[in-house]
Amino acid sequence: MTASLDFEQVPEMDNQGIRRFLGLDPDDYAGIYYCKSADPMQAGEIVLVKFKDDEDADSFLSKMESHRDERTNLFAGYAPDEEQLLKNSILEAEANFAVFLVNQDAQTMYEIFKEEIAR
């Protein structure tokens, strides 16, 4: 069974990490937060984005779908629990925000996200 995401084990990435692991330019967004499991054998990731323009959502979602597919293929065959986490991940845009959650508690995290942006 995959352990839940422990925030001490999931360091926040700087702009270089965002570019390296996600292929995104942080300057394209009004704000971006990314943390990734420090253990390369775990798929856990959290990405929160605030768009400069609502039109940026489609591009972000497309890039993150590709990222998710690549990571799913990476874990396929040797880490089935992590592969399943990626298959069950949440990638959604709401208003001028988007979220990508790879975690066994992704649905709960997404509900909290929706509540926060509704405020």
N, C-alpha and C positions, 0 to 999 in steps of 0.2 A: 504494500500500500504506500502511496506517495504521501510524504509528510506535508502538512499545511505550510503555507508560505510564512516563514519567520523573517520579519523585517530586518533583523540583525544579520540574517544570511542573504539579504537581497539589497545590496548597496545601490544607492542612487547613482546613475551614470551622469557624467558631465557631457558637454557638447561633443567632445571627441568620441565618447562612447555611443552617443545617439547616432552620430554619423557612421561609426564603425559597425555597430550591431543592427541598426534599423535602416541605414541608408537614407536617413532624413536630414535635412538641413534645419537646425533649430531656428535659424533666422527667418524661415518661411512661416513661422507660427507666432502668435501673440504670446504663447507660453507652451512649454512642453516639460513633462515630468516623465522620467523613465527609470525604472529600476529592474534589475535582472538578477536572477540567482547567481551567487558567487560560485556555485558548484556547476561545472559544465555538464554534469550528468542530470541536471534538473532543468525543466523547461520553464519554470516560473518567471513571469514577466508582468509588469504593470506599465502601461503607457496611458497618460492623460494628456490631452492636447486641447488648447484653446486656439481657434482659428482667427486669423486676421479678417478673413472674409468667409461667409457661409459657403461660397463656391469652392473653397479649399477642401471640403469634406470628401468629395468624390475621389480626388487624387490621393488623399491620405488613406481612405478605406481601401483603395486599389493596391497601394504600396504595402499596407499591412496584411491584406489577404495573401499577397505574394510571399511576404515574410513568414506568415503562419504556415503556408504550404511548404516552403523550404524547410522550416523547422520540423514540421510533421514528418516529412520525408527523412530528415536527418535522424530522428528518433525511432523511425519505423524499423522493426526487426530486432532491435537490441534493448529498447527501453519502452515496452508497451504501455506502462502506466503513464509515462511522460507523453507518449504519442497520444494517448486518450485525453490527457489534459488539454493538449493543443486542439484536438478535434472538438472538445467541449468548451473551448475558449469563447469569450464574448468580445465581439468587435461591433461597436455601435456608435452612431453619431446622434447627438441630441442638441438642438439649437446650434450654437457655434462651438460646441465641445465634442470630443470623441474620446472613446476609451477602448483599450485592448487589454483584456484580463486573461491571464493563463494561471489558473489556480483552482484547487478543488472547491474553494468557496467563491468562485467567480460570480455566481448568481447573486449571492448576498452582497458582494462588493458592488455589483452593478446596481442593485436596488439602492444602496447608500449613495452611489454616484448620482442616480436620478433624483433622489431626494435633495441632495445638495445643490444641484444646478436649478432645481425648481424654486429655490428660495429667492 
